[in-house]
């Protein structure tokens, strides 16, 4: 009985931390969210962050560049200038900035591992700095957002892209290697675009 109670208490002690973790699971197009992992590559990482910035999992989360997962993910046709977004499976449970990057696939997005150039198209940082410190727009009043939206550039060239959402959780970043990264990649096909040259790239 004591051992069972100890086990239950040990599990309970982990719940707040576990529940603060999250995944990007749905692509939003002009206000309409998709089914979970219909256009977003499914992760094999449950809901845990990536902490090793040298890991290939930083590209599209764990499992995001596995061939079977890539092939099983549909590619959403959108128009340049559309409003896109991501929905998380719970909420962005930690303070820190949110960014979105694009990378143009040389062919089909389903076959692209994201090893080309990336460029940032959106960033959500802080809303204000007050006596309590930085108030992150993703985590106001200790409440994380459930989704966010952004606009695809109208001058974006036609083609297939990976859209990568990345939230950087800073609650433990006071220690070296303490920042936590949450990311997910959606597959899109852009039509009606322009002749822009995205820059800078990373």
N, C-alpha and C positions, 0 to 999 in steps of 0.2 A: 504494500500500500504506500509506504513512504517513498519507495523508488518510483512508483507511478506518479505520485504527487510532485516529486522533484523533477521528473521528466516534463510534466505539464507546465510547471513554473519556468523551466528552462525554455520551453517553446514560447510561452507567453512573453518572456523577456525579449524575444527577438521580434515580436510582432510590430512595434512601432517603426523599427528600422526597415523591415521587409515591406510594410505597407507604404513607406515613403518612396519606394522604388517604382519604376514605371517604364513603359515602352510606347513608342509611336506605332500605332497599329492601323490607322485609317487615313486615307487621303481625302481631303475636302476639296471639291471643285465647285466654285460659285455657290457656296453655302450648303452643298449636298455631300455628306460624308459617305464614303464607300463602306462596304463590309470590311471587317477586320482582315487584314493581310490579303485583300483582293488585289491591290495595286502596290502595297508596301511589302517589301521582302520580310518574310517571317524570320524571327530570331530564335535561335536555340538556347538563348541565354536567360530564359525565364524573365526576370525583371531587374537583373543586377546591372550595375554600371561597368564600363570599361575604365580601367585605371592605368593600364600600360600604354602610353602614347606611342610606343614603337610597334605595337601589335597590329597586324592586318585587320583585326576586328574593329579598329578605329574607322575603317572605311564605311561599313554598313552594319555594324554590330556583329556579334557572333553568329555565324551561319549565313550572313548576308551575301557572301561571295561563293557559297557552295553552289555547284552547278544545278543540283536538283531543286534547290529553293529558288534560284534565279529563274529556271524554266517554268516553275509552278506559279510564278507571279505574273499577273496580267499587266499589260501596258495601257495606260489611260490616254486617249487622244484628247488634247486640250488646244485652245487657241492662245496665241501670244496675247498678253494683256488680261487673260483670265485671272480671277482670284482663286488662289490655291491655299491649302492649309493642311495641318495635321491634327488629328485627334489622338490623345493619349488614352491608355486603358484605365487610368485613374486620374491623376493630376500631376503636374510638375511639382514634386514634393520637396524640393530644396531651392534655396535662393541661388541665383546666378543667371548669366546671360543666355539668350536663345539666338541661334543663327540658322540660316538656310543657305546651302551651297548647291550649285548645279555643275554637272559634268556631262559633256556631250559624248554619246556613244559613237564609236566609229561605224557601227551597224545597228543591230537590234539591241535595245536596252536589256532584254532577257539574257543576252550573251556577254554583257559588259561587266567587268569586275571592278570598275571604278579606278583603274590604274592610270588614267589620263589626267589632264588638267582640271582643276576645280576653280570656281569663282563664286564669291559671296553675292547674294541678291537681297538679303534681308537680315536685319539684326534688331533684337529687342533687348535693351539693356536696363538702365535704372529709370525710375520715374522721378525720384527726388533724393536729395541727401539732407537729412534732418538730424536732430539731436540723438536719435537712435542709430544713426549711421546711414548706409546706403539702403534705399528701399527699391528692391528689384521689381521691375514691372511684371515679371513672371511669378512673383511670390509676395503679393501685397497682403499685409495684415496676417502673416503666417498662413495664407491660403494660396495654394498654387493654382494656376490656370489649367483648364481641361483641354483646351485647344487654342490654336492661334492661326491667323491667316495672313497672307501677303499677296502681292500682285506680281505676276510674271511680266518681265519687261516686254513692251510691245516690239522692240527692235530685236528680240531674241531670234536667231536664225532657226528655220525649220529643222526638224530632226528629232531623234530619240535621245532622251536624257535620263540620268539619275538625279533625283531631287533628294538631297540629304539634309535632314533636320538634326541639329545637334544642340543639346542643352548641357551646359557646364555647371555642375553643382559645386558650390564653393564653401559649403558649411564645414568641410574638413580640410580646406586648402591651406590652412595655416602651417601644415606639415608638408615637407617635401613629398611629392607624389600623392598628396591627399585629395586633389581635385578628382571629381567623378564625372565621367562623360556618358551621356545617354544619347543614342543616335538611332536613326532608321532611314532607310532609302526607299523612295517610291520610284516607279518607272512610268515615264510619260512620253508621249509623242506630240511634239509641238507643230501646229499648222498655222498658216496665216501670219508668219513671223516676218522679220525684217533682215537687214544686212549688218547688224551690229557686230562688233568685235569685243567680246567680253574680256575685261581686264580690271585689276590684275588677277593673275591666276596663281594657284599654288599646287 
